[in-house]
Amino acid sequence: MPTPSHHHDHDGHDHQRGHRGDAAGQEFWDSRYRESERIWSGRPNSVLVREAGDLAPGRALDLGCGEGADAVWLAGRGWRVTGTDISPVALERAVGHAAEAGVADRIAFERHDLGESFPTGEFDLVAACFLHSPGEMPRERILRTAAGAVAPGGVLLVAGHGGPAPGAENPHPDLYFPTPEEVLAGLDLPEGGWEVLVCAEHERIGAEADRPGHGFDNTLKLRRLA
């Protein structure tokens, strides 16, 4: 997530596709994406590869898809993907990257300010990777809506930034990054309706470790039982 932030194509970068309210949020992220021809690394997030690599392909929803690396990776593994972002600039690039990868027929990109609108349907995988923002994005409410979009037997995957490495300066002192336990509690899930598969903080590894600032990320992975 780049900071001021919102997400995607993690490895080697940080993603942030943020929502500051529809008009302001779109303007902020369109401006951010126009700063260069490619903001993110173009590689899928490591946490997605690690946690979704062994899932049977079905319907997937990528929240805050940015330039499309995660959506393209999923489609390449046989998923039917809906990718959503607040920025038309990002979505235009995502469409182009999907076409270049030969998977455009398996991805539908939709523009949503997730605090105001949300893709319809049920999904076997709903992924929210590094969905943070410096503005007023109702992340907790968005994630509860995301949980409601998971089909029975499906998976909700939420990856977020954690705290800075010991002794490191916090580059985003104005942003609060919840622990995976706090994210889980905020979902307010019905008792007995979900199985917790992963709820943990971890040091960044691989290309993600090259990103400045925060030294830890966290992962929450849940399976819907009914």
C-alpha positions in Angstrom: 0.0 0.0 0.0 1.6 3.2 -0.7 1.0 5.2 2.1 -1.6 7.3 2.3 -2.9 4.2 1.4 -4.8 1.6 0.0 -3.4 -1.6 -1.5 -2.3 -3.8 -4.1 0.4 -5.4 -6.0 2.3 -5.8 -2.9 5.5 -7.5 -3.3 8.1 -4.8 -3.4 5.5 -2.2 -2.7 2.7 -1.3 -0.5 -0.8 -0.8 -1.7 -3.3 1.5 -0.7 -6.4 2.1 -2.6 -8.2 4.4 -0.3 -11.7 5.8 0.1 -12.1 9.4 1.3 -15.6 9.6 0.3 -16.5 9.1 -3.3 -15.5 12.3 -5.1 -12.5 13.1 -2.9 -11.4 9.5 -2.7 -11.5 9.1 -6.5 -9.6 12.3 -7.0 -6.9 11.3 -4.5 -6.3 7.9 -6.0 -6.5 9.0 -9.6 -3.9 11.6 -8.9 -1.8 9.0 -7.1 -1.9 6.6 -10.0 -1.1 9.3 -12.5 2.2 10.0 -10.8 3.8 7.1 -12.8 2.8 4.6 -15.4 2.9 1.8 -12.8 2.5 2.3 -9.1 2.7 -1.3 -7.9 5.1 -4.1 -8.6 2.9 -5.9 -11.0 3.3 -9.1 -8.9 0.5 -10.6 -6.8 0.6 -10.0 -3.1 2.6 -12.7 -1.3 -0.1 -13.3 1.3 -2.6 -14.0 -1.5 -0.3 -16.5 -3.2 0.5 -18.1 0.1 -3.1 -18.4 1.4 -5.1 -18.9 -1.8 -2.6 -20.9 -3.9 -4.2 -24.2 -2.8 -7.8 -23.2 -3.0 -10.0 -24.8 -5.7 -10.9 -22.1 -8.2 -14.4 -20.6 -8.2 -15.7 -17.1 -8.0 -13.4 -14.5 -6.5 -13.8 -10.9 -5.4 -10.7 -8.6 -5.2 -11.4 -5.5 -3.1 -9.2 -2.6 -4.0 -7.7 -4.3 -7.0 -5.5 -1.4 -8.0 -3.7 -2.2 -11.3 -5.0 -5.7 -11.2 -2.0 -8.0 -10.3 -4.0 -10.1 -7.8 -7.0 -10.4 -10.1 -4.8 -11.4 -13.0 -3.0 -14.0 -10.8 -6.3 -15.5 -9.7 -7.7 -15.6 -13.2 -4.6 -17.3 -14.4 -5.3 -20.1 -11.9 -8.8 -20.6 -13.2 -10.8 -18.2 -11.0 -13.6 -16.1 -12.3 -12.8 -12.7 -10.8 -14.5 -9.5 -10.0 -12.0 -6.7 -9.3 -13.1 -3.4 -7.8 -11.4 -0.1 -7.1 -12.4 3.5 -6.6 -10.0 4.8 -9.2 -10.9 4.7 -12.9 -7.3 5.3 -13.8 -6.3 2.1 -11.9 -9.1 0.1 -13.4 -8.1 1.2 -16.9 -4.6 -0.2 -16.3 -6.0 -3.3 -14.7 -8.1 -4.0 -17.8 -4.9 -3.6 -20.0 -2.9 -5.9 -17.8 -5.6 -8.6 -17.9 -5.6 -8.4 -21.7 -1.8 -8.6 -21.8 -2.0 -11.7 -19.6 -4.7 -13.3 -21.8 -7.2 -13.5 -18.9 -9.5 -10.6 -19.8 -12.4 -13.0 -20.4 -12.2 -14.2 -16.8 -12.2 -10.8 -15.0 -14.9 -8.2 -14.6 -13.6 -4.9 -13.3 -16.1 -2.6 -11.5 -15.7 0.8 -10.0 -16.9 1.1 -6.4 -16.3 3.4 -3.5 -16.8 0.4 -1.2 -18.1 2.7 1.6 -21.0 3.6 -0.8 -21.5 0.6 -3.1 -20.5 -3.1 -3.3 -20.4 -5.7 -6.0 -23.4 -8.0 -6.0 -23.3 -11.8 -5.7 -21.6 -14.5 -3.6 -18.0 -15.5 -3.9 -15.9 -18.5 -3.0 -13.0 -16.1 -2.2 -13.2 -12.5 -1.0 -9.8 -10.9 -0.7 -9.1 -7.6 0.9 -5.3 -7.1 0.8 -4.0 -4.0 2.4 -7.2 -2.1 2.2 -6.1 1.0 4.2 -6.6 4.7 3.6 -5.6 7.9 5.2 -9.0 9.3 4.7 -12.4 8.4 6.1 -12.8 4.9 4.8 -15.3 2.8 6.9 -13.0 -0.2 6.7 -14.7 -2.2 9.5 -18.1 -1.9 7.8 -16.7 -2.7 4.4 -15.1 -5.9 5.8 -18.4 -6.9 7.4 -20.1 -6.5 4.0 -17.2 -8.5 2.5 -17.9 -11.3 4.9 -21.5 -11.3 3.9 -20.5 -11.8 0.3 -18.7 -15.1 1.0 -20.6 -18.2 -0.1 -21.0 -21.1 2.3 -17.7 -23.0 2.2 -15.9 -20.0 0.9 -12.9 -18.0 2.3 -12.5 -14.4 3.5 -8.9 -13.3 3.4 -7.9 -10.0 5.0 -4.3 -8.8 4.9 -3.2 -5.7 6.6 -0.2 -3.7 7.8 1.0 -4.2 11.3 3.4 -2.2 13.4 6.8 -0.9 12.5 9.9 -2.9 13.1 11.5 -2.4 16.5 13.3 1.0 16.5 11.9 1.9 13.1 10.2 5.2 12.5 6.4 4.9 11.8 5.9 6.6 8.4 2.1 6.8 9.0 1.6 8.0 12.5 -1.9 9.2 11.6 -3.1 5.8 10.5 -4.1 3.0 12.9 -3.5 -0.5 11.7 -5.6 -3.0 13.7 -4.3 -6.4 14.8 -5.8 -9.5 13.2 -7.6 -10.2 16.5 -9.2 -6.7 16.3 -10.2 -7.2 12.7 -11.8 -10.5 13.6 -13.7 -9.0 16.5 -14.9 -6.1 14.3 -16.4 -8.5 11.8 -19.0 -9.4 14.5 -19.5 -12.9 13.0 -22.2 -15.2 14.2 -21.0 -17.9 16.6 -20.4 -21.2 14.9 -20.8 -19.8 11.4 -17.1 -19.5 10.6 -13.8 -21.3 11.0 -10.7 -19.3 11.8 -7.9 -20.7 9.6 -5.2 -18.0 10.1 -5.1 -15.1 12.6 -1.5 -14.0 12.9 1.0 -11.2 12.6 4.2 -12.0 10.6 7.3 -10.2 9.5 7.5 -9.3 5.9 9.4 -11.7 3.8 10.7 -11.9 0.3 10.1 -8.8 -1.8 7.7 -7.4 0.7 10.6 -7.1 3.2 12.1 -4.4 0.9 9.3 -2.0 1.6 10.2 0.9 3.9 8.5 1.6 7.2 6.4 -1.0 8.7 8.1 -4.3 9.6 5.1 -6.5 10.1 1.9 -7.4 8.3 -1.0 -9.5 9.5 -3.3 -12.1 8.0 -6.9 -13.1 8.9 -8.2 -16.1 6.9 -11.7 -17.5 7.6 -13.9 -20.1 6.1 -17.6 -19.7 6.1 -19.3 -22.9 7.4 -22.9 -22.0 6.7 
